[in-house]
């Protein structure tokens, strides 16, 4: 089985019928993630996939092992997170299955199954709603902008 790294696409003709387990090492900076404020701390990530191919469906399940950095919601310091959510998506070219909103159509135009969206979703769902560098982060002073975790200022705002 092959993976086109930049788009996280798998050529359909490289997926054998039945169940296949594959591990891919991907260069995280090569993929066009389109996730605002996220930067990858890991140069490489490991994508472990179980793929089931039947006559009309392709089911993709797996995990991405990688770390990414986002700014702290209070002080903007970088915070490193690990991807914790799994990946799961069903693709089909059976017209009867395509009425299900959980099923993605298989496009034969480029001959691939793109798994970028479910992997991106796993990354986004792994991110806390309010990422903090530490639980008691005091944030930036709204008047002068100093990081109150390291300095005090004359404005005396409380977190």
N, C-alpha and C positions, 0 to 999 in steps of 0.2 A: 504494500500500500504506500502511496506517495502523498506528501503534504506540500502544497505550495505555500511557503512560509509567509510571504508578504500579505497574502489575502486569507490565510488559513482555510484554503480550499483543498478538497480531496477529489482528484479525478475519479469519476464514477467507475471507469474501466479498470482502476487499480484496486477496487474493493471486491474481494471475492465473496461469493455466496456463503452464507452461514455466519458464524461468529468469528470475528478477528479482534485480537488484542494487539495494540501497537503503542509504543512510546516514542515520542518525538522530542528532540531538543530543539528549541526555537530561540533565535536571537530576538529578544524582546523589542529592541529598538527598530528592527526592520518592519514590524507589523504596524499597520496604520490603525491604531486603537481608537482614536477619536473619543477620548474620555477626558473631559475638562479637568484641569488641575492635577491630573495623575501623571506621575513620571515613574518609570520602572527602575527600582533599586537593583534588581537582578539583571545582569547582562544576558543571562540565559534563563529560560524557563523550561520545565518539563511538562509536556502535555501527554497524559496517559488516557488512551481512548479504548473503549470497547465498542465495536461497530457490528451491528447485525444487519445483514442484507438478505432480504427475501425477494420474491418475484416482483413485488410492487412497493416495497418500503426499504428505507435505510434508517436505522435507529442508532443515534450516536449518544453515548454516555461516557463520562470521564471527569478528570480533574486537571487543573492547571496548577503546577507547583511553581509559584513565583512570588516575589515581593514587589510592592509598589509604594511610592511616596506621594503623600498629599499634604497640603498645608494644614497646620493646626487651626481650628475654627476660631481660636481666641488670640493667639500670638503670631500665627503664620509660620512658625518653625516647622521644618519638615518632620513628618510622622510616617514611619514605615509600617505597612500592613502586609499580611500574607493573604493570598486568595484562599478562602475557606469554602466557598460554595461549589457545588458540582455542576457539571454540564450535562444537559439532556435535551435532545431535539429529535423529532421524527420528521422524515422527508418521505414524500410519496409521489408517484406519478399515476396513481389510481384515482380516477375522477370521483369515485364514491367516497374516498377518504378526505378529499380536499375541502369538503364543507366543514370539517372540524377545524376550529381556529388554532388548535395546538399542532396541526400538521402543516409543514412547509411544502410547497410544490417543488418538485425536482425540475430544474430547467436543463433541457438538453442543448441549449444554445451554446454554452461554453463547456458542457460535459463534466461539470464539477458540482460537488456539494460544498457550499460555503458554511463553515462552522464559526466564523468570526463573531456573528451576533450572539450565539449562546455563550461563547467564551467571554465576550465583552460583558454580557449580563452577569456572569459569575463573578467577574471582577467588581462590577458596580454593586452587586448585592453583598459583597464581602466588606464593603466600606461602611463604617458606622455613620449614622445620620449626622453626628457632630464629632468629627475626629479631633481628639485632643492629644497633645504631646505628653500630658500627665493629667490625672484627674483634678488636681488642684491648680491648674494653669491659671495665672492671674491675668493673662492677656496683655494687650497694648493699652497704654493710657490714651483715652479718646481726645485729650487736649494736645499732648506733646508727642505721642507716638512711641515712647520708649517701651521696651519689653519689661513689664513689671515683675517678671520672674527673676530678673537679674539686677534691676535697679529700682530705686524709689524715686518718685518725683514730687514736686510740691503740690500737685493737684489732688492727691489723696483719695482717688477713686477706689472703691472696693470691687472685687470680682463678683 
